[in-house]
Amino acid sequence: MTPEDFITYLRHEKRASENTITAYSTDLLQFANFCAGHFDLANISNAQTNMVREWLGQLKSEGTDNRSINRKLSSLRSFYKYCQRLDASVSNPAAGVTALKTKKRTALFVPESDMAKHSLSTPDDFIALRNLLIVELLYQTGMRRAELRSLSPEKFDFNRLSVKITGKGNKQRLVPLSPSIAELVSFYLKEKEARFPGNPYFLVSKAGKPISFTTIHNTVSQELGVITTLDKRSPHVLRHTFATHLLNNGAPLIAVKELLGHTSLAATQVYTHNSIAQLKKIHQQAHPKG
C-alpha cells in the first residue's frame, strides 16, 4: 500500500478531479520526504502519530497557514483510511491529531448593483465576445472555472434552455440558462464556427486552441475591474456572487446547493451569512424598532 496506489484509486475508482489528485499527491509526497529524512522511514503506511505531529509542527514553523495544514492532515487521514480498507491491521496515525483552528471563511461577492453594470451588448470583436461570455456564464450558472473550461458545445440545450455541467467526481448536473445568455452562447458558437470551422472546443484562444485556466482567471479579473472596486476578482468570486444573489432574492438553500453541485448543505451554508446581512439591513430599514 503506497501513495501511488492511493492516487490510482482516486483517479480510476473515485474519479477525482485532477486538482484533487494533484493536491493529494503533493501532500503525501511532502510527508513521505519528511519521514524519509527525519525517521529513515521508507513507507509512510508504517508512520506513527508522533511523525505526523512533527511534520505539521514543521509546516507551522515554516509559516504554512492553518487552513493549508488542515488540508494536508485531511489528505493523510484519507490515505490511511484507504490503507485500512485493504488491511484492517494498519493504524491511522493521523486519526488522533487534532486539526488547527481557522478563521471562519467569508465568501466575497460582487454587489448586484455592480453586476448590473456588466453590459450584455454583443461586441464586434471575437475575443471581446468570448470574454463577455466567460463572465456571464460564471455569474449566471455558478459553475467552477474547471467546469467552464471543460464545457463542450453539445452540453448546451437551447430548446430547454439548460446546460449540462460536469463537476467534481464527474458528477453531472443540469443548470438553467436565461434566454439572454442562451442567445449569447448561440451567437458565440456561430462566430467561432465561422472563424474556426469544425473546431470541437467551446471556449478557445485566438489560435483556436482550448482556453487556459490562466486566461479565464485574467479575463474575469479584467472584466470585473471595470465594474467593481472589489480587491479580489476571480472566477470563484463569481461563483460566490451567483449563490449570494440567489439567496438574497429568496432562493431556497437546497436549490442553491443543487445548482452549485455541492454534495452537502454544509458547503452551501458558507453563503448564508451574506443573506443574513441583507436581512438585517432590511430589518433595520423596515421595522419600527429596527
PyMOL commands that set and color helices and strands:
alter all, ss='L'
color gray80, all
select helices_A, chain A and resi 3-12+18-39+44-46+49-61+66-86+112-115+126-141+145-149+153-155+168-170+179-195+213-227+235-248+253-260+265-286
alter helices_A, ss='H'
color red, helices_A
select strands_A, chain A and resi 156-157+162-166+172-176
alter strands_A, ss='S'
color yellow, strands_A
deselect
rebuild
show_as cartoon
